[in-house]
């Protein structure tokens, strides 16, 4: 399976990004392809590319754009933060994600409907 439809946006010294390196490497080996990796803290051109996906990344990150963020450019889905291989694989394969977001941040979880007191 090719995985050139997935972009990882990361920061060079971000500890969560660093923790994802072996996870990404494992999936690349397992799936026989490479995820596009764009470092955004030191490369303005990559930061600009990340801005193209701001809406879905912010939704996945709970209202802000953060790293690491993974975007499936075919499905418009995003995954934010450090995750295990199974969770990242769901994004890569275009699995079912709510509102285009895989594993939304807890701050982005659905809020209960407001009730009005009488």
Secondary structure in CASP SS format (residue, H / E / C, confidence):
PFRMAT SS
TARGET T0000
AUTHOR 0000-0000-0000
METHOD secondary structure of the structure
MODEL  1
X C 1.00
X C 1.00
X C 1.00
X C 1.00
X C 1.00
X E 1.00
X E 1.00
X E 1.00
X E 1.00
X E 1.00
X C 1.00
X C 1.00
X C 1.00
X C 1.00
X H 1.00
X H 1.00
X H 1.00
X H 1.00
X H 1.00
X H 1.00
X H 1.00
X H 1.00
X H 1.00
X H 1.00
X H 1.00
X H 1.00
X H 1.00
X H 1.00
X H 1.00
X H 1.00
X H 1.00
X C 1.00
X C 1.00
X C 1.00
X C 1.00
X E 1.00
X E 1.00
X E 1.00
X E 1.00
X C 1.00
X C 1.00
X C 1.00
X C 1.00
X H 1.00
X H 1.00
X H 1.00
X H 1.00
X H 1.00
X H 1.00
X H 1.00
X H 1.00
X C 1.00
X C 1.00
X H 1.00
X H 1.00
X H 1.00
X H 1.00
X H 1.00
X H 1.00
X H 1.00
X H 1.00
X C 1.00
X C 1.00
X C 1.00
X C 1.00
X C 1.00
X C 1.00
X C 1.00
X E 1.00
X E 1.00
X E 1.00
X E 1.00
X C 1.00
X C 1.00
X C 1.00
X C 1.00
X E 1.00
X E 1.00
X E 1.00
X E 1.00
X C 1.00
X C 1.00
X C 1.00
X C 1.00
X H 1.00
X H 1.00
X H 1.00
X H 1.00
X H 1.00
X H 1.00
X H 1.00
X H 1.00
X C 1.00
X C 1.00
X C 1.00
X C 1.00
X C 1.00
X E 1.00
X C 1.00
X C 1.00
X E 1.00
X C 1.00
X C 1.00
X C 1.00
X C 1.00
X H 1.00
X H 1.00
X H 1.00
X C 1.00
X C 1.00
X C 1.00
X C 1.00
X C 1.00
X C 1.00
X C 1.00
X C 1.00
X C 1.00
X C 1.00
END
